[in-house]
Amino acid sequence: MENKIALVTGAGSGIGKDAALGLAAENYHVILCGRTRSSLDNTQQLCPTPERMTISVADVNDPDSVRDLFEKIKQSHGRLDILFNNAGIGAAPVPFDELTDEQWTSVVGTNLNGAFFCAREAFGLMKRQDPQGGRIINNGSISAQTPRPNSAPYTATKHAISGLTKSISLDGRKHQICCSQIDIGNALTDMAEKMTKGIPQANGSIAIEPTMPVKHVTEAIIYIASLPLSANVLFMTVMANGMPFVGRG
């Protein structure tokens, strides 16, 4: 993996940060992408081999910013082997009819448009590089299959990611480009800390939900990334085993 190049969006916190550190530990050179330089600096400082990381501040919601990011990757590294399309946000959990235009467009802009902008640029680079090919891993969510209460913008975008994943996988075949989706449930990041205190359930109750260490997600990403381009994991679900996802509670 010494010459493999990986890009992780949303690398300043949570799953993106842990995945970036895990890929660097596997000898990938990891490009850390996010909107906040200080958060990306923190991720790099946590890495025992910081020379295996490059920081690139970019906004995935801005197509020009994404184009600039990939031009820098092309000029600096000449290729891209892995894109972990991870950047994402949610909206406040308000009743459906109280969602504002801004809340909807903000989530769609980052979670769907941003994922598309990054995947489009990665696809083009992987298609034209020599040797040809690469792997795009989209961060879906348990919400790509089953929603939580009051989560319409997030849920809609994650369902859309499933369609995007299938389209990229199909269109990428002839160019040796694989596309996967990892659906994650209750990985214990700062964002998921609230689950240990109790969150709303579909029946209106509040319940504490089981969580799992985020390292299990990183291990799954590394496994997918390690596959030869003749093999693919199209969809994978990694979840806390006791969470209320399968069945009725």
SVG drawing of the C-alpha trace seen along z (x, -y; Angstrom):
<svg xmlns="http://www.w3.org/2000/svg" viewBox="-46 -29 53 39">
<polyline fill="none" stroke="black" stroke-width="0.4" points="0.0,0.0 3.1,-2.3 2.1,-4.2 -1.7,-4.2 -3.5,-7.5 -6.7,-7.9 -8.9,-10.9 -11.2,-11.2 -13.8,-13.9 -15.1,-15.1 -11.7,-14.0 -11.7,-16.4 -14.0,-14.5 -15.9,-11.3 -15.8,-8.4 -13.8,-10.4 -11.1,-11.1 -10.8,-7.5 -10.9,-6.2 -8.1,-8.6 -5.9,-7.4 -6.7,-3.8 -5.8,-4.1 -2.6,-5.9 -1.7,-3.1 -2.1,-0.7 0.5,-2.8 -1.9,-4.8 -1.0,-8.4 -4.2,-10.1 -5.5,-13.5 -7.6,-15.0 -10.4,-17.1 -12.8,-19.3 -13.9,-22.9 -12.1,-23.6 -8.3,-23.7 -7.9,-23.3 -9.9,-20.1 -7.8,-18.6 -4.6,-19.7 -5.8,-17.8 -6.4,-14.6 -2.8,-14.9 -1.3,-15.5 -2.9,-12.3 -1.2,-10.2 2.1,-8.5 3.2,-9.0 2.0,-12.5 4.1,-12.6 1.5,-10.1 -1.1,-12.8 -1.8,-15.9 -4.3,-18.6 -6.6,-20.1 -9.3,-22.6 -12.4,-22.4 -16.1,-22.6 -17.8,-19.6 -20.9,-21.6 -19.1,-24.0 -18.3,-22.3 -15.5,-24.8 -13.9,-24.0 -14.1,-20.3 -12.6,-20.8 -9.7,-22.7 -9.2,-19.9 -8.9,-17.2 -6.7,-19.3 -4.3,-19.6 -4.5,-15.8 -3.7,-15.3 -0.8,-17.7 0.7,-16.5 0.1,-12.8 -0.8,-12.0 -3.6,-9.6 -6.2,-8.6 -6.9,-5.0 -9.5,-5.5 -12.2,-8.1 -14.0,-7.7 -17.0,-10.0 -17.8,-10.6 -18.7,-14.3 -22.3,-14.7 -24.6,-16.7 -28.1,-16.4 -30.9,-18.9 -32.5,-19.7 -35.1,-16.9 -38.2,-19.1 -41.7,-18.0 -41.8,-17.5 -43.9,-20.6 -41.6,-22.8 -38.5,-22.1 -37.2,-25.3 -36.0,-25.7 -32.5,-26.4 -32.4,-23.2 -33.5,-21.1 -31.1,-22.6 -28.2,-22.6 -28.4,-18.8 -29.1,-18.0 -26.1,-20.3 -23.6,-18.5 -24.9,-14.9 -26.0,-14.4 -24.6,-17.2 -21.3,-17.1 -21.1,-13.3 -21.8,-13.6 -19.3,-16.4 -16.5,-14.4 -17.5,-11.1 -17.7,-12.8 -14.2,-14.2 -12.8,-11.0 -14.4,-9.0 -12.8,-11.2 -9.4,-11.0 -9.6,-7.2 -10.8,-6.7 -7.9,-8.6 -5.0,-7.6 -2.5,-4.9 -3.0,-2.2 -6.7,-2.9 -9.2,-2.4 -9.9,-2.9 -12.5,-2.6 -15.2,-5.0 -16.7,-4.2 -19.8,-6.1 -20.9,-6.6 -24.5,-5.7 -26.2,-5.2 -28.7,-2.9 -31.1,-5.7 -30.4,-4.7 -32.7,-1.7 -34.8,-2.8 -35.5,-6.4 -35.5,-7.8 -38.3,-10.1 -38.0,-13.7 -35.1,-13.0 -36.5,-13.6 -33.6,-15.6 -31.0,-13.2 -33.0,-10.1 -33.8,-11.3 -30.2,-12.1 -29.0,-8.7 -31.6,-6.9 -30.3,-8.8 -26.8,-7.8 -27.8,-4.2 -28.9,-5.0 -25.7,-7.0 -23.7,-4.0 -25.4,-1.6 -25.0,-4.0 -21.3,-4.6 -20.8,-0.9 -22.5,-0.1 -20.9,-3.0 -17.5,-2.3 -17.2,1.3 -15.5,0.7 -13.0,-1.6 -12.0,0.6 -13.8,-1.7 -15.5,0.0 -18.1,-1.7 -19.3,-0.6 -21.6,-1.9 -21.1,-1.3 -24.2,-1.8 -23.2,-2.6 -25.4,-2.3 -24.5,-3.8 -20.8,-4.1 -19.7,-5.9 -18.5,-9.2 -19.1,-12.6 -22.2,-12.9 -23.6,-9.6 -22.9,-10.3 -26.6,-11.3 -27.6,-7.7 -26.0,-6.7 -28.4,-9.2 -31.6,-8.4 -33.1,-9.4 -36.6,-9.4 -38.0,-6.2 -40.6,-5.6 -43.3,-4.9 -42.6,-8.2 -40.6,-6.9 -37.1,-7.9 -34.6,-5.0 -30.9,-4.5 -29.4,-2.7 -26.4,-0.4 -23.3,-1.7 -20.1,-0.2 -16.5,-1.5 -15.9,-3.4 -12.8,-1.2 -15.1,1.5 -16.2,-0.9 -12.6,-1.7 -11.7,1.9 -14.6,2.5 -13.4,-0.5 -9.9,0.9 -11.2,4.3 -13.2,2.9 -10.2,0.7 -7.9,3.7 -9.9,5.7 -8.5,6.1 -10.6,4.2 -11.9,7.5 -14.0,7.8 -16.4,5.5 -18.6,5.1 -21.5,3.3 -23.3,2.7 -22.2,3.4 -24.0,2.7 -21.9,2.3 -24.0,1.6 -24.2,2.0 -25.8,5.4 -28.5,4.4 -29.7,1.2 -33.4,1.1 -32.9,1.6 -33.9,5.2 -37.4,6.1 -39.7,4.1 -37.6,3.5"/>
</svg>
